[in-house]
């Protein structure tokens, strides 16, 4: 059983993600096809949507790979 030890906030710069999503290889490696379709449908807010999903994936990855002692 996993215990919640603390609460945090993951912050990412939208501009950084905006540059990264210009590379299709990055987009295809990090996001599922349904996520790509949704984020691209957001128009001017696409980069913010990609960034939010990236931040969520990062915190999930950190949680899975961080041992709880």
C-alpha positions in Angstrom: 0.0 0.0 0.0 1.3 3.4 -0.9 1.0 6.3 1.5 0.7 9.9 0.6 3.6 11.6 2.3 3.4 15.1 0.9 1.7 17.4 -1.6 3.6 19.3 -4.3 3.0 21.4 -7.4 4.7 20.7 -10.7 5.4 23.8 -12.7 6.5 23.9 -16.3 7.1 26.7 -18.7 4.6 26.7 -21.5 7.2 28.3 -23.9 9.5 25.4 -23.3 6.9 22.9 -24.2 5.8 25.0 -27.2 9.3 24.7 -28.6 9.4 20.9 -27.9 6.1 20.2 -29.6 7.5 21.7 -32.8 9.4 18.4 -33.1 6.9 15.7 -34.1 9.1 13.0 -32.8 8.8 14.5 -29.3 5.0 14.7 -29.5 4.7 11.1 -30.7 7.0 9.8 -28.1 5.4 11.6 -25.1 1.7 11.8 -25.9 -1.0 9.3 -26.9 -2.8 9.9 -30.2 -6.0 10.9 -28.4 -4.0 13.5 -26.3 -2.4 14.9 -29.4 -5.8 15.3 -31.1 -7.3 17.0 -28.1 -4.4 19.4 -27.5 -4.2 20.4 -31.1 -8.0 21.0 -31.1 -7.4 23.7 -28.5 -6.1 26.2 -31.0 -4.2 29.0 -29.3 -4.3 27.1 -26.1 -2.6 24.0 -27.6 0.8 24.6 -26.0 -0.8 25.1 -22.5 -2.8 21.9 -22.9 0.4 20.0 -23.9 2.3 21.5 -21.0 -0.4 20.6 -18.5 -0.4 17.0 -19.7 3.4 16.9 -19.7 3.5 18.2 -16.1 1.0 15.5 -15.0 3.0 12.8 -16.7 6.2 14.0 -15.0 4.6 13.9 -11.5 3.2 10.4 -12.3 6.6 9.2 -13.5 8.3 10.7 -10.4 5.8 9.0 -8.1 6.2 5.6 -9.7 10.0 5.7 -9.7 10.5 7.2 -6.2 10.8 4.6 -3.5 8.8 5.2 -0.4 10.8 4.3 2.8 
